[in-house]
Amino acid sequence: MTAVPISCQSPPGDLFVPTLESERLVLRAPVLADAPAVAALANNRKIAEMTTSIPHPYGLADAEAWIAGTARNPGVTFAAFERKGGAFVGVCSYEWRGETIPEIGYWAGEPFWGRGYATEAVRAMIDHAFTATELEALAASCRVTNLASRRVLEKCGFQWTGAGLCRVRALGASVPSDRFRLDRRTWAALRAWGKTRLPVRRKAVRA
Ligand SMILES: CC(C)(COP(=O)(O)OP(=O)(O)OC[C@H]1O[C@@H](n2cnc3c(N)ncnc32)[C@H](O)[C@@H]1OP(=O)(O)O)[C@@H](O)C(=O)NCCC(=O)NCCS
């Protein structure tokens, strides 16, 4: 599958959806013009089977309906683009699914896997969520077989809280999943740790 290069510009006049910039990515609200690029990457069984609500096959109409849905709940769903070239890379979001704390979700187009993009996008969104709101924590879950996603969560500071089942639309079934949580204090501690210098190491001295 080929990425469709599109503009990184935020939709004009929309003051409620921030544009987030990380080292290699720009995250902004998805707009209707993104639908072909979204459909091109989301039409992938490997993505559908690891996410709760992405159907398979996935066409342009699915992408348009999804984008229209995100506009009804602005500020919590981001489309990620490469800063260099503007190619659409994937999606991340944080949403309340009947829980007290919102749950994050994300996917990246297969041509972009293994470059650290999902981690970079999710970190940017987490930083935004904890600085723009007073959220106490974020939740996440992934299929027990989804080791790449689990690793993304670990690299973002999430801690395992338990196991359960999650419904996967593309499978028409519920599958075992692991649940995770990142609380604000842990996030703040990790941010602070990143700013500290590595310790100075001196030669060991025999007692
Ligand atoms: C999961 C997903 C978002 C990861 O995207 P990505 O951009 O490749 O992620 P990153 O490069 O930031 O990090 C992936 C990590 O998983 C690791 N990984 C990948 N495949 C793995 C595997 N089979 N076993 C163990 N670790 C694996 C990578 O080595 C990397 O860790 P590292 O940086 O410590 O080496 C992407 O594969 C995807 O969209 N999958 C389908 C949809 C999905 O699973 N969404 C999440 C739903 S919970």
The ligand as a Gaussian input file, in Angstrom:
#p B3LYP/6-31G(d) Opt

LIG

0 1
 C        0.849000      -1.371000      16.881000
 C        1.297000      -0.298000      15.881000
 C        0.489000       0.968000      16.128000
 C        2.785000      -0.020000      16.104000
 O        3.176000       1.012000      15.200000
 P        4.735000       1.363000      14.972000
 O        4.785000       2.740000      14.404000
 O        5.377000       0.256000      14.239000
 O        5.228000       1.373000      16.493000
 P        6.674000       1.841000      17.036000
 O        7.673000       1.711000      15.921000
 O        6.503000       3.146000      17.703000
 O        6.972000       0.756000      18.172000
 C        6.748000      -0.618000      17.942000
 C        7.514000      -1.419000      18.968000
 O        7.016000      -2.752000      18.959000
 C        8.092000      -3.647000      18.707000
 N        7.537000      -4.778000      17.990000
 C        7.039000      -4.814000      16.744000
 N        6.632000      -6.050000      16.454000
 C        6.832000      -6.803000      17.550000
 C        6.631000      -8.171000      17.877000
 N        6.070000      -9.023000      17.012000
 N        7.006000      -8.597000      19.107000
 C        7.550000      -7.768000      20.003000
 N        7.775000      -6.437000      19.761000
 C        7.428000      -5.987000      18.540000
 C        9.083000      -2.828000      17.916000
 O       10.374000      -3.416000      17.951000
 C        8.997000      -1.509000      18.665000
 O        9.660000      -1.565000      19.912000
 P       11.173000      -1.005000      20.129000
 O       11.157000       0.440000      19.717000
 O       11.438000      -1.210000      21.574000
 O       12.063000      -1.831000      19.237000
 C        1.100000      -0.796000      14.406000
 O        1.753000      -2.015000      14.241000
 C       -0.361000      -0.951000      14.034000
 O       -1.017000       0.010000      13.655000
 N       -0.865000      -2.194000      14.154000
 C       -2.258000      -2.490000      13.784000
 C       -3.256000      -1.698000      14.616000
 C       -2.979000      -1.801000      16.095000
 O       -2.484000      -2.789000      16.585000
 N       -3.342000      -0.723000      16.823000
 C       -3.234000      -0.725000      18.272000
 C       -4.469000      -1.301000      18.845000
 S       -4.310000      -1.579000      20.610000

